[in-house]
Amino acid sequence: MTRTHWAAITAVVLALLFAGAATVASAGGGGDATSRTPSAGSADAGFARDMSVHHQQAVEMSFIVRDRTKDDEVRRLAYDVANTQANQRGMMLGWLDLWSLPKISTDSEPMAWMAQDGAQRGHGAHAGTGGHQVKDGSLMPGMATRTDLERLGKAGGKQAEIEYLQLMIIHHNGGISMAEGCVKLCTVDTERNLAQGMVDAQRSEIELMVDLLHKRGAEARTS
């Protein structure tokens, strides 16, 4: 079994452990996740579902680049992204379990929950998929396509580092937009706090990634 496979298994185990921890903590009164039960169509449930998918791809990309480069800075960043987002994903999946809500919605588009803000309806990222064209595995703004992932998987050394950093900056920007939507629309304080933490942390990581790109003579991409 390859290192990537073992890493992927580790991420799944971490996610499950944190899902269980989040469920137990909430059930024990450690937060407000059980103080109200959001509906399946709520922003709380939509954010938890969609960001879990978004996070899983960041974990996947991070494990890919860890196998494609020996650069300590990029490998350390990739580890931090994978570890943090796997843990957060576990928390969000745990909340969905706690609320007895499905982890996959078959009757709504990704990010449809963001259209609940009437003032933003039909504008930017707050309307459904935010004008994002769903194609080639890219379900939400910021998500890499299958072609992007294939290219990353074939690259090595400096080129793999550049590909990863460029893709992850785009990915973080999409995630920040979603998290800001939750901060505005979610009703569960614990979830809103997590979303604000995502915004702050990912903005900081973007600054670091831009700096790492400049060190490699490259620039961030917008798409």
C-alpha positions in Angstrom: 0.0 0.0 0.0 1.4 3.4 -1.0 2.1 6.3 1.4 -0.8 8.2 -0.1 -3.2 5.3 0.7 -1.9 5.2 4.3 -2.2 8.9 4.6 -5.8 8.9 3.2 -6.7 6.1 5.7 -5.2 8.2 8.5 -7.3 11.2 7.5 -10.5 9.1 7.5 -9.6 7.8 11.0 -8.9 11.3 12.3 -12.2 12.5 10.8 -14.2 9.7 12.5 -12.4 10.2 15.8 -13.2 13.9 15.8 -16.8 13.3 14.7 -17.2 11.1 17.7 -15.6 13.6 20.0 -17.8 16.4 18.7 -20.9 14.4 19.1 -20.0 13.3 22.7 -19.0 16.8 23.7 -22.2 18.4 22.3 -24.4 15.7 23.9 -22.7 16.3 27.2 -23.5 20.0 27.1 -20.1 21.1 25.9 -21.6 23.4 23.3 -24.8 24.7 21.8 -24.9 22.2 18.9 -27.8 20.4 20.7 -29.6 23.5 21.9 -31.5 23.6 18.7 -31.9 21.2 15.8 -31.4 22.8 12.4 -33.6 21.7 9.5 -32.1 19.8 6.5 -32.4 22.9 4.4 -30.9 25.3 6.9 -27.6 27.2 6.5 -26.2 25.3 9.4 -26.8 21.9 7.8 -25.9 23.1 4.3 -22.6 24.6 5.5 -21.7 21.4 7.4 -22.4 19.3 4.3 -20.7 21.4 1.7 -17.7 22.4 3.7 -17.1 18.8 4.6 -16.8 18.0 0.9 -14.7 21.1 0.3 -12.3 20.2 3.2 -11.9 16.6 2.0 -10.4 17.8 -1.3 -8.0 20.0 0.5 -6.9 17.0 2.5 -6.5 15.0 -0.7 -4.4 17.7 -2.4 -2.2 18.0 0.7 -1.4 14.3 0.8 -0.6 14.3 -2.9 2.0 17.1 -2.6 3.6 15.5 0.5 4.5 12.6 -1.8 5.6 14.8 -4.6 8.1 17.1 -2.9 10.9 17.0 -0.2 10.6 20.7 0.6 10.2 21.1 4.3 8.1 24.3 4.2 5.6 23.0 1.7 5.4 19.6 3.4 4.8 21.3 6.8 2.1 23.5 5.3 0.5 20.5 3.6 0.5 18.6 6.9 -1.1 21.5 8.8 -3.8 21.9 6.1 -4.6 18.2 6.1 -4.6 17.8 9.8 -6.7 20.9 10.5 -9.3 20.3 7.8 -9.7 16.6 8.5 -10.4 17.5 12.2 -12.9 20.2 11.2 -14.6 17.9 8.8 -15.0 15.3 11.5 -16.7 18.0 13.7 -19.1 19.0 11.0 -20.0 15.4 10.2 -20.5 14.8 13.9 -23.0 17.6 14.1 -24.9 16.3 11.2 -25.1 12.9 12.9 -26.2 14.6 16.1 -28.9 16.5 14.3 -30.0 13.3 12.5 -29.5 15.0 9.2 -28.2 13.5 5.9 -24.6 14.1 5.0 -25.5 14.3 1.4 -28.4 16.3 0.0 -30.0 15.0 -3.2 -32.7 17.7 -3.5 -30.6 20.9 -3.5 -27.5 22.3 -5.3 -24.2 22.7 -3.4 -24.2 26.1 -1.6 -28.0 26.6 -2.2 -28.1 27.4 1.6 -26.2 30.7 0.9 -29.2 32.0 -1.1 -31.2 32.2 2.1 -29.9 35.8 2.5 -32.5 37.6 0.5 -30.4 40.6 0.0 -27.7 38.5 -1.6 -30.0 36.2 -3.7 -28.7 36.0 -7.2 -25.5 37.8 -6.4 -22.0 36.3 -6.2 -21.2 33.3 -4.1 -24.4 33.6 -2.1 -26.6 32.3 -5.0 -26.5 28.5 -5.3 -23.1 27.7 -6.5 -22.3 31.4 -6.9 -22.1 31.4 -10.7 -19.6 28.5 -10.4 -19.8 26.1 -13.4 -19.9 22.6 -11.9 -17.7 20.5 -14.1 -15.0 17.9 -14.0 -15.5 17.2 -10.4 -15.4 20.9 -9.2 -18.6 21.1 -7.3 -18.1 24.4 -5.5 -16.1 27.6 -5.9 -12.5 27.0 -5.2 -12.6 23.3 -5.8 -10.0 21.8 -8.1 -11.1 19.8 -11.1 -10.1 16.2 -11.8 -7.8 17.6 -14.4 -6.1 19.8 -11.8 -5.7 16.9 -9.4 -4.2 14.7 -12.2 -1.8 17.4 -13.1 -0.7 17.8 -9.5 -0.3 14.1 -9.1 2.0 14.0 -12.1 4.2 17.0 -11.1 7.2 16.7 -9.0 9.6 18.9 -7.0 9.3 22.6 -7.5 6.5 22.3 -10.1 4.4 20.2 -7.7 4.9 22.8 -5.0 3.8 25.6 -7.3 0.7 23.6 -8.5 -0.3 22.9 -5.0 0.1 26.4 -3.7 -1.8 27.9 -6.6 -4.6 25.4 -6.3 -4.8 25.7 -2.5 -5.0 29.5 -2.6 -8.0 29.2 -5.0 -9.4 26.5 -2.7 -9.0 28.7 0.4 -10.6 31.7 -1.3 -13.7 29.6 -2.1 -13.7 28.2 1.4 -13.5 31.7 2.9 -16.6 32.8 1.0 -18.5 29.8 2.2 -17.4 30.3 5.8 -18.3 34.0 5.7 -21.7 32.9 4.6 -22.1 30.7 7.6 -20.9 33.4 9.9 -23.8 35.5 8.6 -26.5 32.9 8.2 -25.9 30.0 10.6 -27.8 30.0 13.8 -25.7 27.6 15.9 -23.1 29.6 17.8 -20.5 26.8 17.9 -20.7 26.4 14.1 -20.5 30.1 13.5 -17.4 30.3 15.7 -15.8 27.5 13.8 -16.6 29.2 10.5 -15.0 32.5 11.7 -12.0 30.5 12.7 -11.7 29.1 9.2 -11.9 32.6 7.7 -9.1 33.9 9.9 -6.8 30.8 9.6 -7.2 30.5 5.8 -6.6 34.2 5.2 -3.3 33.8 7.1 -2.4 30.7 5.2 -3.1 32.4 1.9 -0.5 35.1 2.9 2.0 32.4 3.6 1.3 30.6 0.3 1.7 33.7 -1.7 5.1 34.2 -0.1 6.1 30.6 -0.8 5.0 31.1 -4.5 7.1 34.3 -4.7 10.1 32.4 -3.4 9.6 30.0 -6.3 9.3 32.8 -8.9 5.5 32.2 -9.4 2.3 34.1 -8.8 -1.1 33.1 -7.5 -3.8 32.3 -10.0 -7.4 33.3 -10.0 -8.7 30.1 -11.6 
